[in-house]
């Protein structure tokens, strides 16, 4: 290894140590910046040390969970795996994942690397990583101030994958945008998809990113939609159609809030509570096949896998059942509304909307969500909170759905769990996720005799 790379790694590790020592954060982004300033080629140098293969996971929804499934599947086969597990998916965070995993001699001992990559960052990351495989979950709107409309994301991703022409793509062929991208890129690719109609009317909604053929511009015809523009489609003009997927899930059923399904000879009794996580499981399994990785323990692993990933968590506070869910864009929020309505019991709902850089400062996407369904959610109370709580309240007002607002989320949770229905849903966008998770964990521990913070 070059002296410059060794210096970059040592300085990055010192930076991470100081950040944690001074309690200034988790130390998973700035170290990568330091390493990159010292050695601009550090990511390429690190990637070359991976013994077997590297895979990147990209897409608007599902990439963190899918990347986690890949990591746990490879670990179940006793492989040594690098992952940017904190979701630090920009260039500096990815570099940090590699350099902080090295030993005291600055050597990397890893069989695989599973790296989640932000769609915009992919243009800079992929040429340096040169991954063996790239998994694309879907393409839809997210953080309008960063990504703009979906065509910008499409072209960024296309530029990224065509810069690494030998990288095999794993593509959700139910998404016409993802499938078209793969067909236009000339990269080798395999597909996955679901041919059964498993999403309900609320999940499907009317949110469509593109229902026009990207080859000839004519309107696509659909046998049915899963959600968004995902579904079984064909173009009546040029003949473009959703192909028969290389990998699929079938016999999908919901039992006691959990999904069972059949996949590649396996009857899986999963811990998935939303049909979207069947997509995540299927995509990860297809990717493992593309990597030619051992899958001997996949079924055992996935049947105990925690899909929550701190984004879907359940707590018991003051005798009440409290569910925390992340919803950061229109399609994601629509899935959460569907989940809420599947629960026929009375409930309280808290919705936190922030507008930090992490969330996206433009919250106009709230008007793309079909909130009118919440009128039938058996909600005793709906409370908005966060920096854009009034925007959320106004959105509900337009649907004639009453709500109140709060600036004290902790006190509201305590009041609802003590005096409410005993069934509380807390839905947050990105910046509120980890602090809310921490707060709910504290409240749960306090109720079991632990000390409050």
C-alpha positions as a Markdown table, in Angstrom:
| # | Residue | x | y | z |
|---|---|---|---|---|
| 1 | Unk | 0.0 | 0.0 | 0.0 |
| 2 | Unk | 1.2 | 3.5 | -0.8 |
| 3 | Unk | 2.5 | 5.6 | 2.1 |
| 4 | Unk | -0.1 | 8.3 | 1.2 |
| 5 | Unk | -2.9 | 5.7 | 1.7 |
| 6 | Unk | -1.5 | 4.6 | 5.0 |
| 7 | Unk | -1.3 | 8.2 | 6.2 |
| 8 | Unk | -4.9 | 8.8 | 5.1 |
| 9 | Unk | -6.2 | 5.8 | 7.0 |
| 10 | Unk | -4.3 | 6.7 | 10.2 |
| 11 | Unk | -5.5 | 10.3 | 10.1 |
| 12 | Unk | -9.1 | 9.2 | 9.5 |
| 13 | Unk | -9.0 | 6.8 | 12.5 |
| 14 | Unk | -7.6 | 9.6 | 14.7 |
| 15 | Unk | -10.5 | 11.9 | 13.5 |
| 16 | Unk | -13.1 | 9.2 | 14.4 |
| 17 | Unk | -11.5 | 8.6 | 17.8 |
| 18 | Unk | -11.6 | 12.3 | 18.6 |
| 19 | Unk | -15.2 | 12.8 | 17.5 |
| 20 | Unk | -16.3 | 9.9 | 19.7 |
| 21 | Unk | -14.1 | 11.0 | 22.6 |
| 22 | Unk | -15.5 | 14.5 | 22.6 |
| 23 | Unk | -19.0 | 13.2 | 22.1 |
| 24 | Unk | -19.4 | 15.1 | 18.9 |
| 25 | Unk | -21.2 | 12.4 | 16.9 |
| 26 | Unk | -20.8 | 8.9 | 15.6 |
| 27 | Unk | -17.6 | 9.7 | 13.6 |
| 28 | Unk | -18.7 | 8.0 | 10.4 |
| 29 | Unk | -18.6 | 10.8 | 7.8 |
| 30 | Unk | -15.8 | 13.3 | 8.6 |
| 31 | Unk | -13.1 | 10.6 | 8.8 |
| 32 | Unk | -13.8 | 9.8 | 5.1 |
| 33 | Unk | -13.5 | 13.4 | 4.2 |
| 34 | Unk | -10.1 | 13.6 | 5.9 |
| 35 | Unk | -8.9 | 10.4 | 4.2 |
| 36 | Unk | -10.0 | 11.7 | 0.8 |
| 37 | Unk | -8.3 | 15.0 | 1.2 |
| 38 | Unk | -5.0 | 13.2 | 2.0 |
| 39 | Unk | -5.4 | 10.5 | -0.6 |
| 40 | Unk | -8.0 | 11.2 | -3.4 |
| 41 | Unk | -7.6 | 7.6 | -4.6 |
| 42 | Unk | -8.2 | 6.1 | -1.2 |
| 43 | Unk | -11.6 | 4.5 | -2.0 |
| 44 | Unk | -10.2 | 2.8 | -5.1 |
| 45 | Unk | -7.3 | 1.5 | -3.0 |
| 46 | Unk | -9.6 | 0.2 | -0.4 |
| 47 | Unk | -12.0 | -1.5 | -2.9 |
| 48 | Unk | -9.1 | -3.4 | -4.4 |
| 49 | Unk | -8.5 | -5.1 | -1.0 |
| 50 | Unk | -11.9 | -6.8 | -1.0 |
| 51 | Unk | -11.1 | -10.5 | -1.5 |
| 52 | Unk | -14.2 | -11.6 | -3.3 |
| 53 | Unk | -16.8 | -9.2 | -4.5 |
| 54 | Unk | -18.4 | -5.8 | -4.0 |
| 55 | Unk | -22.1 | -4.9 | -4.4 |
| 56 | Unk | -23.7 | -1.5 | -4.2 |
| 57 | Unk | -27.4 | -1.0 | -3.4 |
| 58 | Unk | -29.2 | 2.1 | -4.8 |
| 59 | Unk | -32.8 | 3.3 | -5.3 |
| 60 | Unk | -35.3 | 5.6 | -3.7 |
| 61 | Unk | -37.0 | 3.2 | -1.3 |
| 62 | Unk | -35.7 | 0.1 | 0.4 |
| 63 | Unk | -32.0 | 0.3 | -0.1 |
| 64 | Unk | -31.0 | 0.4 | 3.6 |
| 65 | Unk | -33.1 | -2.7 | 4.4 |
| 66 | Unk | -32.0 | -4.5 | 1.3 |
| 67 | Unk | -28.3 | -3.8 | 2.0 |
| 68 | Unk | -28.8 | -5.1 | 5.5 |
| 69 | Unk | -30.3 | -8.3 | 4.2 |
| 70 | Unk | -27.3 | -8.8 | 2.0 |
| 71 | Unk | -24.9 | -8.2 | 4.9 |
| 72 | Unk | -26.7 | -10.6 | 7.2 |
| 73 | Unk | -27.0 | -13.3 | 4.4 |
| 74 | Unk | -23.2 | -13.2 | 3.8 |
| 75 | Unk | -22.4 | -13.1 | 7.5 |
| 76 | Unk | -24.6 | -16.2 | 7.9 |
| 77 | Unk | -22.2 | -18.0 | 5.5 |
| 78 | Unk | -19.3 | -16.9 | 7.8 |
| 79 | Unk | -18.0 | -14.3 | 5.4 |
| 80 | Unk | -16.2 | -11.1 | 6.5 |
| 81 | Unk | -18.3 | -8.2 | 5.2 |
| 82 | Unk | -17.8 | -4.4 | 5.0 |
| 83 | Unk | -21.0 | -2.4 | 5.3 |
| 84 | Unk | -21.8 | 1.3 | 5.8 |
| 85 | Unk | -24.4 | 0.2 | 8.3 |
| 86 | Unk | -25.3 | 3.7 | 9.6 |
| 87 | Unk | -26.8 | 4.7 | 6.3 |
| 88 | Unk | -23.9 | 7.1 | 5.6 |
| 89 | Unk | -24.3 | 6.6 | 1.9 |
| 90 | Unk | -22.5 | 9.7 | 0.5 |
| 91 | Unk | -18.9 | 9.5 | -0.7 |
| 92 | Unk | -17.3 | 10.5 | 2.6 |
| 93 | Unk | -19.5 | 8.0 | 4.6 |
| 94 | Unk | -18.6 | 5.2 | 2.2 |
| 95 | Unk | -14.9 | 5.9 | 2.5 |
| 96 | Unk | -15.2 | 6.0 | 6.3 |
| 97 | Unk | -16.8 | 2.5 | 6.2 |
| 98 | Unk | -13.7 | 1.1 | 4.5 |
| 99 | Unk | -10.9 | 3.0 | 6.3 |
| 100 | Unk | -12.3 | 2.5 | 9.8 |
| 101 | Unk | -12.6 | -1.3 | 9.1 |
| 102 | Unk | -8.8 | -1.7 | 8.6 |
| 103 | Unk | -6.5 | -3.2 | 11.3 |
| 104 | Unk | -3.7 | -1.6 | 13.1 |
| 105 | Unk | -1.5 | -2.2 | 10.0 |
| 106 | Unk | -4.0 | -0.4 | 7.8 |
| 107 | Unk | -4.9 | -3.7 | 6.1 |
| 108 | Unk | -8.5 | -4.6 | 5.2 |
| 109 | Unk | -9.6 | -8.2 | 5.8 |
| 110 | Unk | -12.9 | -8.5 | 4.0 |
| 111 | Unk | -14.5 | -11.1 | 1.7 |
| 112 | Unk | -17.3 | -8.9 | 0.6 |
| 113 | Unk | -18.4 | -5.2 | 0.6 |
| 114 | Unk | -22.1 | -4.3 | 0.8 |
| 115 | Unk | -22.4 | -0.6 | 0.2 |
| 116 | Unk | -25.5 | 1.5 | 0.2 |
| 117 | Unk | -25.1 | 4.4 | -2.2 |
| 118 | Unk | -27.1 | 7.6 | -2.5 |
| 119 | Unk | -28.5 | 8.1 | -6.0 |
| 120 | Unk | -26.9 | 11.5 | -6.6 |
| 121 | Unk | -23.6 | 10.3 | -5.1 |
| 122 | Unk | -23.5 | 7.2 | -7.3 |
| 123 | Unk | -21.9 | 9.2 | -10.2 |
| 124 | Unk | -18.8 | 9.8 | -8.0 |
| 125 | Unk | -18.8 | 6.5 | -6.1 |
| 126 | Unk | -19.3 | 3.8 | -8.7 |
| 127 | Unk | -16.2 | 4.7 | -10.9 |
| 128 | Unk | -14.0 | 4.4 | -7.8 |
| 129 | Unk | -15.6 | 1.3 | -6.3 |
| 130 | Unk | -16.0 | -0.6 | -9.6 |
| 131 | Unk | -18.5 | -2.9 | -8.0 |
| 132 | Unk | -19.1 | -6.4 | -9.3 |
| 133 | Unk | -22.9 | -5.9 | -9.0 |
| 134 | Unk | -25.3 | -3.0 | -8.5 |
| 135 | Unk | -28.8 | -3.5 | -7.2 |
| 136 | Unk | -31.5 | -0.9 | -8.1 |
| 137 | Unk | -34.6 | -1.1 | -6.0 |
| 138 | Unk | -36.8 | 1.5 | -7.8 |
| 139 | Unk | -36.8 | 5.1 | -8.9 |
| 140 | Unk | -39.2 | 7.7 | -7.6 |
| 141 | Unk | -39.3 | 11.2 | -6.2 |
| 142 | Unk | -37.4 | 11.9 | -3.0 |
| 143 | Unk | -36.1 | 15.2 | -1.5 |
| 144 | Unk | -37.2 | 17.5 | -4.3 |
| 145 | Unk | -34.7 | 20.2 | -3.4 |
| 146 | Unk | -31.8 | 17.7 | -3.9 |
| 147 | Unk | -33.0 | 15.4 | -6.6 |
| 148 | Unk | -35.6 | 17.5 | -8.5 |
| 149 | Unk | -38.0 | 15.5 | -10.6 |
| 150 | Unk | -37.5 | 11.8 | -11.3 |
| 151 | Unk | -35.8 | 12.3 | -14.7 |
| 152 | Unk | -32.8 | 13.8 | -12.9 |
| 153 | Unk | -32.4 | 10.8 | -10.7 |
| 154 | Unk | -32.9 | 8.5 | -13.7 |
| 155 | Unk | -30.1 | 10.2 | -15.7 |
| 156 | Unk | -27.7 | 10.3 | -12.7 |
| 157 | Unk | -28.1 | 6.6 | -12.1 |
| 158 | Unk | -27.7 | 5.9 | -15.8 |
| 159 | Unk | -24.5 | 7.9 | -15.9 |
| 160 | Unk | -23.2 | 6.0 | -12.9 |
| 161 | Unk | -23.9 | 2.5 | -14.1 |
| 162 | Unk | -22.6 | 3.2 | -17.7 |
| 163 | Unk | -19.3 | 4.3 | -16.1 |
| 164 | Unk | -18.8 | 0.8 | -14.9 |
| 165 | Unk | -19.9 | -1.3 | -18.0 |
| 166 | Unk | -18.7 | -4.6 | -16.5 |
| 167 | Unk | -20.9 | -4.2 | -13.4 |
| 168 | Unk | -23.9 | -6.6 | -13.4 |
| 169 | Unk | -27.2 | -4.9 | -12.6 |
| 170 | Unk | -30.0 | -6.4 | -10.5 |
| 171 | Unk | -33.1 | -4.7 | -11.6 |
| 172 | Unk | -36.7 | -4.4 | -10.4 |
| 173 | Unk | -38.4 | -5.0 | -13.7 |
| 174 | Unk | -41.9 | -4.1 | -12.3 |
| 175 | Unk | -40.5 | -0.5 | -12.3 |
| 176 | Unk | -40.6 | 0.7 | -15.9 |
| 177 | Unk | -38.0 | 3.4 | -15.0 |
| 178 | Unk | -35.5 | 0.9 | -13.6 |
| 179 | Unk | -36.0 | -1.6 | -16.4 |
| 180 | Unk | -35.6 | 1.0 | -19.1 |
| 181 | Unk | -32.4 | 2.2 | -17.4 |
| 182 | Unk | -31.0 | -1.3 | -17.5 |
| 183 | Unk | -32.0 | -1.8 | -21.2 |
| 184 | Unk | -30.4 | 1.5 | -22.2 |
| 185 | Unk | -27.2 | 1.0 | -20.2 |
| 186 | Unk | -25.8 | -2.0 | -22.0 |
| 187 | Unk | -24.6 | -3.4 | -18.7 |
| 188 | Unk | -25.4 | -7.1 | -18.1 |
| 189 | Unk | -28.4 | -7.4 | -15.9 |
| 190 | Unk | -30.9 | -9.8 | -14.3 |
| 191 | Unk | -34.4 | -9.0 | -13.1 |
| 192 | Unk | -36.7 | -9.6 | -10.2 |
| 193 | Unk | -40.4 | -8.8 | -9.8 |
| 194 | Unk | -43.7 | -9.9 | -8.3 |
| 195 | Unk | -46.5 | -11.1 | -10.6 |
| 196 | Unk | -49.2 | -11.3 | -8.0 |
| 197 | Unk | -51.4 | -8.3 | -7.0 |
| 198 | Unk | -50.5 | -8.1 | -3.3 |
| 199 | Unk | -50.7 | -4.3 | -2.6 |
| 200 | Unk | -54.1 | -2.9 | -1.5 |
| 201 | Unk | -55.9 | 0.1 | -2.9 |
| 202 | Unk | -54.4 | 2.4 | -0.3 |
| 203 | Unk | -50.8 | 1.4 | -1.1 |
| 204 | Unk | -51.4 | 1.7 | -4.8 |
| 205 | Unk | -52.9 | 5.2 | -4.5 |
| 206 | Unk | -52.6 | 7.5 | -7.5 |
| 207 | Unk | -48.9 | 8.4 | -7.2 |
| 208 | Unk | -47.3 | 7.7 | -10.6 |
| 209 | Unk | -43.7 | 8.8 | -11.5 |
| 210 | Unk | -44.0 | 7.7 | -15.1 |
| 211 | Unk | -46.7 | 5.9 | -17.0 |
| 212 | Unk | -45.3 | 6.8 | -20.5 |
| 213 | Unk | -43.0 | 4.6 | -22.6 |
| 214 | Unk | -39.5 | 6.0 | -22.5 |
| 215 | Unk | -38.8 | 4.5 | -25.9 |
| 216 | Unk | -41.7 | 6.0 | -27.9 |
| 217 | Unk | -43.5 | 8.3 | -25.5 |
| 218 | Unk | -46.9 | 6.6 | -25.7 |
| 219 | Unk | -48.9 | 6.0 | -22.6 |
| 220 | Unk | -48.3 | 2.5 | -21.1 |
| 221 | Unk | -51.1 | 0.1 | -20.4 |
| 222 | Unk | -51.2 | -1.7 | -17.1 |
| 223 | Unk | -52.7 | -5.1 | -16.1 |
| 224 | Unk | -52.4 | -3.7 | -12.6 |
| 225 | Unk | -50.3 | -1.5 | -10.4 |
| 226 | Unk | -48.4 | -2.6 | -7.3 |
| 227 | Unk | -47.8 | 1.0 | -6.2 |
| 228 | Unk | -46.6 | 4.1 | -7.9 |
| 229 | Unk | -45.6 | 3.2 | -11.5 |
| 230 | Unk | -44.6 | -0.4 | -10.5 |
| 231 | Unk | -46.8 | -3.1 | -11.9 |
| 232 | Unk | -47.4 | -5.3 | -15.0 |
| 233 | Unk | -47.1 | -2.9 | -18.0 |
| 234 | Unk | -46.8 | -2.9 | -21.8 |
| 235 | Unk | -46.6 | -0.3 | -24.5 |
| 236 | Unk | -49.3 | -0.7 | -27.1 |
| 237 | Unk | -47.2 | 1.2 | -29.6 |
| 238 | Unk | -43.6 | -0.1 | -29.6 |
| 239 | Unk | -44.1 | -3.4 | -27.8 |
| 240 | Unk | -42.0 | -2.6 | -24.7 |
| 241 | Unk | -43.3 | -4.8 | -21.9 |
| 242 | Unk | -42.5 | -5.9 | -18.4 |
| 243 | Unk | -40.4 | -9.1 | -18.9 |
| 244 | Unk | -40.9 | -12.3 | -17.1 |
| 245 | Unk | -38.6 | -11.8 | -14.0 |
| 246 | Unk | -35.6 | -14.0 | -13.5 |
| 247 | Unk | -36.5 | -14.2 | -9.8 |
| 248 | Unk | -39.9 | -13.9 | -8.3 |
| 249 | Unk | -41.9 | -14.4 | -5.1 |
| 250 | Unk | -45.3 | -16.3 | -5.2 |
| 251 | Unk | -48.1 | -17.6 | -3.0 |
| 252 | Unk | -47.8 | -14.5 | -0.9 |
| 253 | Unk | -50.1 | -14.5 | 2.1 |
| 254 | Unk | -50.6 | -12.4 | 5.3 |
| 255 | Unk | -51.0 | -14.3 | 8.6 |
| 256 | Unk | -51.2 | -12.5 | 12.0 |
| 257 | Unk | -49.6 | -9.3 | 10.6 |
| 258 | Unk | -46.7 | -11.3 | 9.0 |
| 259 | Unk | -46.1 | -12.4 | 5.4 |
| 260 | Unk | -45.4 | -15.9 | 4.1 |
| 261 | Unk | -44.3 | -16.5 | 0.5 |
| 262 | Unk | -42.6 | -18.9 | -1.8 |
| 263 | Unk | -39.2 | -18.1 | -3.4 |
| 264 | Unk | -36.8 | -20.3 | -5.4 |
| 265 | Unk | -38.0 | -23.5 | -3.7 |
| 266 | Unk | -38.2 | -22.0 | -0.2 |
| 267 | Unk | -41.5 | -21.5 | 1.8 |
| 268 | Unk | -40.5 | -18.5 | 3.8 |
| 269 | Unk | -42.3 | -17.5 | 7.0 |
| 270 | Unk | -40.9 | -14.0 | 7.3 |
| 271 | Unk | -41.1 | -11.3 | 10.0 |
| 272 | Unk | -42.1 | -8.8 | 7.2 |
| 273 | Unk | -45.2 | -6.8 | 8.1 |
| 274 | Unk | -45.4 | -4.8 | 4.8 |
| 275 | Unk | -45.5 | -6.3 | 1.3 |
| 276 | Unk | -42.7 | -3.9 | 0.3 |
| 277 | Unk | -40.3 | -6.0 | 2.4 |
| 278 | Unk | -41.0 | -8.9 | 0.2 |
| 279 | Unk | -39.5 | -6.8 | -2.6 |
| 280 | Unk | -36.5 | -6.2 | -0.4 |
| 281 | Unk | -36.0 | -9.9 | 0.3 |
| 282 | Unk | -36.5 | -10.9 | -3.3 |
| 283 | Unk | -34.0 | -8.2 | -4.5 |
| 284 | Unk | -31.3 | -9.3 | -2.0 |
| 285 | Unk | -31.8 | -13.0 | -3.0 |
| 286 | Unk | -31.5 | -12.1 | -6.7 |
| 287 | Unk | -28.3 | -10.1 | -5.9 |
| 288 | Unk | -26.7 | -13.1 | -4.0 |
| 289 | Unk | -27.3 | -15.2 | -7.1 |
| 290 | Unk | -25.7 | -12.6 | -9.2 |
| 291 | Unk | -22.7 | -12.5 | -6.9 |
| 292 | Unk | -22.6 | -16.4 | -7.1 |
| 293 | Unk | -22.5 | -16.3 | -3.3 |
| 294 | Unk | -23.3 | -19.2 | -1.0 |
| 295 | Unk | -27.0 | -19.1 | 0.0 |
| 296 | Unk | -27.2 | -22.2 | 2.2 |
| 297 | Unk | -28.4 | -20.4 | 5.2 |
| 298 | Unk | -30.6 | -17.8 | 3.5 |
| 299 | Unk | -33.9 | -19.1 | 4.6 |
| 300 | Unk | -32.8 | -19.6 | 8.2 |
| 301 | Unk | -31.5 | -16.0 | 8.2 |
| 302 | Unk | -34.4 | -14.3 | 6.6 |
| 303 | Unk | -37.0 | -16.0 | 8.9 |
| 304 | Unk | -35.4 | -14.3 | 11.9 |
| 305 | Unk | -34.3 | -11.1 | 10.1 |
| 306 | Unk | -35.4 | -7.8 | 11.8 |
| 307 | Unk | -36.8 | -5.7 | 8.9 |
| 308 | Unk | -37.3 | -2.7 | 11.3 |
| 309 | Unk | -33.7 | -1.6 | 11.0 |
| 310 | Unk | -34.7 | 1.1 | 13.5 |
| 311 | Unk | -37.2 | 2.3 | 10.9 |
| 312 | Unk | -40.1 | 0.1 | 12.0 |
| 313 | Unk | -39.9 | -0.5 | 15.8 |
| 314 | Unk | -42.5 | -1.6 | 18.4 |
| 315 | Unk | -42.4 | -0.4 | 22.0 |
| 316 | Unk | -44.4 | -1.0 | 25.2 |
| 317 | Unk | -44.9 | 2.2 | 27.1 |
| 318 | Unk | -47.2 | 2.6 | 30.1 |
| 319 | Unk | -49.0 | -0.5 | 28.9 |
| 320 | Unk | -49.6 | 0.9 | 25.4 |
| 321 | Unk | -48.3 | -0.5 | 22.1 |
| 322 | Unk | -46.3 | 2.1 | 20.4 |
| 323 | Unk | -45.1 | 1.7 | 16.8 |
| 324 | Unk | -42.5 | 3.9 | 15.2 |
| 325 | Unk | -42.3 | 4.2 | 11.4 |
| 326 | Unk | -40.2 | 6.1 | 8.9 |
| 327 | Unk | -42.0 | 7.8 | 6.0 |
| 328 | Unk | -39.7 | 10.1 | 4.0 |
| 329 | Unk | -41.4 | 10.4 | 0.6 |
| 330 | Unk | -44.9 | 10.1 | -1.0 |
| 331 | Unk | -44.7 | 6.4 | -1.8 |
| 332 | Unk | -43.2 | 5.5 | 1.5 |
| 333 | Unk | -45.8 | 7.5 | 3.4 |
| 334 | Unk | -48.6 | 5.8 | 1.4 |
| 335 | Unk | -47.3 | 2.4 | 2.5 |
| 336 | Unk | -47.5 | 3.5 | 6.1 |
| 337 | Unk | -51.0 | 4.8 | 5.8 |
| 338 | Unk | -52.0 | 1.4 | 4.3 |
| 339 | Unk | -50.3 | -0.3 | 7.4 |
| 340 | Unk | -52.2 | 1.9 | 9.8 |
| 341 | Unk | -55.6 | 1.1 | 8.1 |
| 342 | Unk | -54.9 | -2.6 | 8.3 |
| 343 | Unk | -55.1 | -2.2 | 12.0 |
| 344 | Unk | -58.9 | -2.0 | 12.7 |
| 345 | Unk | -58.5 | -1.1 | 16.4 |
| 346 | Unk | -58.9 | 2.5 | 17.8 |
| 347 | Unk | -55.6 | 4.3 | 17.7 |
| 348 | Unk | -53.7 | 7.6 | 18.3 |
| 349 | Unk | -51.4 | 8.9 | 15.6 |
| 350 | Unk | -48.5 | 11.3 | 15.8 |
| 351 | Unk | -46.9 | 12.6 | 12.6 |
| 352 | Unk | -43.6 | 14.4 | 12.8 |
| 353 | Unk | -42.5 | 16.4 | 9.7 |
| 354 | Unk | -39.1 | 18.2 | 9.7 |
| 355 | Unk | -37.3 | 20.1 | 6.9 |
| 356 | Unk | -33.6 | 19.7 | 7.6 |
| 357 | Unk | -31.1 | 19.0 | 4.8 |
| 358 | Unk | -31.4 | 15.3 | 5.6 |
| 359 | Unk | -35.2 | 15.4 | 5.1 |
| 360 | Unk | -35.2 | 17.7 | 2.2 |
| 361 | Unk | -36.2 | 21.3 | 2.7 |
| 362 | Unk | -39.0 | 21.2 | 0.2 |
| 363 | Unk | -42.0 | 19.4 | 1.9 |
| 364 | Unk | -44.4 | 20.0 | -1.0 |
| 365 | Unk | -44.4 | 16.3 | -1.5 |
| 366 | Unk | -47.0 | 16.1 | 1.3 |
| 367 | Unk | -49.6 | 17.1 | -1.2 |
| 368 | Unk | -48.9 | 14.0 | -3.3 |
| 369 | Unk | -49.9 | 11.6 | -0.4 |
| 370 | Unk | -53.5 | 10.4 | -0.2 |
| 371 | Unk | -54.1 | 11.4 | 3.4 |
| 372 | Unk | -57.9 | 11.2 | 3.0 |
| 373 | Unk | -57.7 | 7.5 | 3.9 |
| 374 | Unk | -56.8 | 8.6 | 7.5 |
| 375 | Unk | -60.4 | 9.7 | 7.9 |
| 376 | Unk | -61.2 | 5.9 | 8.1 |
| 377 | Unk | -58.3 | 5.0 | 10.3 |
| 378 | Unk | -60.3 | 4.8 | 13.6 |
| 379 | Unk | -58.0 | 7.5 | 15.0 |
| 380 | Unk | -59.1 | 9.0 | 18.3 |
| 381 | Unk | -56.5 | 11.7 | 17.9 |
| 382 | Unk | -54.0 | 12.9 | 15.3 |
| 383 | Unk | -51.2 | 15.2 | 16.4 |
| 384 | Unk | -48.6 | 16.9 | 14.2 |
| 385 | Unk | -45.2 | 17.9 | 15.4 |
| 386 | Unk | -41.8 | 18.9 | 13.9 |
| 387 | Unk | -40.6 | 22.1 | 12.2 |
| 388 | Unk | -43.3 | 21.7 | 9.5 |
| 389 | Unk | -46.1 | 20.6 | 11.8 |
| 390 | Unk | -48.3 | 23.4 | 10.6 |
| 391 | Unk | -47.8 | 22.3 | 6.9 |
| 392 | Unk | -48.8 | 18.8 | 7.9 |
| 393 | Unk | -51.8 | 20.2 | 9.8 |
| 394 | Unk | -52.9 | 22.2 | 6.8 |
| 395 | Unk | -52.6 | 19.2 | 4.6 |
| 396 | Unk | -55.0 | 17.2 | 6.9 |
| 397 | Unk | -57.3 | 20.2 | 7.1 |
| 398 | Unk | -57.8 | 20.1 | 3.3 |
| 399 | Unk | -59.1 | 16.5 | 3.9 |
| 400 | Unk | -61.4 | 17.6 | 6.7 |
| 401 | Unk | -59.4 | 15.5 | 9.1 |
| 402 | Unk | -59.1 | 17.2 | 12.6 |
| 403 | Unk | -55.8 | 17.3 | 14.3 |
| 404 | Unk | -53.8 | 19.2 | 16.9 |
| 405 | Unk | -50.1 | 20.1 | 17.1 |
| 406 | Unk | -47.4 | 19.9 | 19.7 |
| 407 | Unk | -43.8 | 21.1 | 20.2 |
| 408 | Unk | -43.1 | 18.5 | 22.9 |
| 409 | Unk | -43.1 | 15.1 | 21.4 |
| 410 | Unk | -42.0 | 13.3 | 24.5 |
| 411 | Unk | -44.8 | 14.8 | 26.7 |
| 412 | Unk | -47.3 | 14.0 | 24.0 |
| 413 | Unk | -46.2 | 10.4 | 23.8 |
| 414 | Unk | -46.4 | 10.1 | 27.6 |
| 415 | Unk | -49.9 | 11.6 | 27.6 |
| 416 | Unk | -51.2 | 9.4 | 24.8 |
| 417 | Unk | -49.8 | 6.2 | 26.3 |
| 418 | Unk | -51.3 | 7.0 | 29.7 |
| 419 | Unk | -54.7 | 8.3 | 28.6 |
| 420 | Unk | -55.1 | 7.3 | 25.0 |
| 421 | Unk | -56.3 | 4.2 | 23.2 |
| 422 | Unk | -53.3 | 2.1 | 24.1 |
| 423 | Unk | -52.4 | 1.8 | 20.4 |
| 424 | Unk | -50.1 | 4.6 | 19.3 |
| 425 | Unk | -48.5 | 5.1 | 15.9 |
| 426 | Unk | -45.6 | 7.6 | 15.6 |
| 427 | Unk | -44.7 | 8.4 | 12.0 |
| 428 | Unk | -41.6 | 10.5 | 11.4 |
| 429 | Unk | -39.4 | 11.6 | 8.4 |
| 430 | Unk | -35.7 | 11.1 | 8.4 |
| 431 | Unk | -34.1 | 13.6 | 10.8 |
| 432 | Unk | -36.5 | 12.6 | 13.6 |
| 433 | Unk | -36.0 | 8.9 | 13.3 |
| 434 | Unk | -33.0 | 8.2 | 15.6 |
| 435 | Unk | -33.9 | 10.8 | 18.2 |
| 436 | Unk | -37.4 | 9.5 | 18.4 |
| 437 | Unk | -36.2 | 5.9 | 18.6 |
| 438 | Unk | -33.9 | 6.8 | 21.4 |
| 439 | Unk | -36.7 | 8.7 | 23.3 |
| 440 | Unk | -39.1 | 5.8 | 22.9 |
| 441 | Unk | -36.5 | 3.4 | 24.1 |
| 442 | Unk | -35.9 | 5.5 | 27.2 |
| 443 | Unk | -39.6 | 5.7 | 28.0 |
| 444 | Unk | -40.0 | 1.9 | 27.6 |
| 445 | Unk | -37.1 | 1.3 | 29.9 |
| 446 | Unk | -38.4 | 3.8 | 32.5 |
| 447 | Unk | -41.7 | 1.9 | 32.5 |
| 448 | Unk | -39.9 | -1.3 | 33.3 |
| 449 | Unk | -38.1 | 0.2 | 36.3 |
| 450 | Unk | -35.2 | 1.9 | 34.5 |
| 451 | Unk | -34.0 | 5.4 | 35.1 |
| 452 | Unk | -35.3 | 8.2 | 32.9 |
| 453 | Unk | -32.9 | 10.4 | 31.0 |
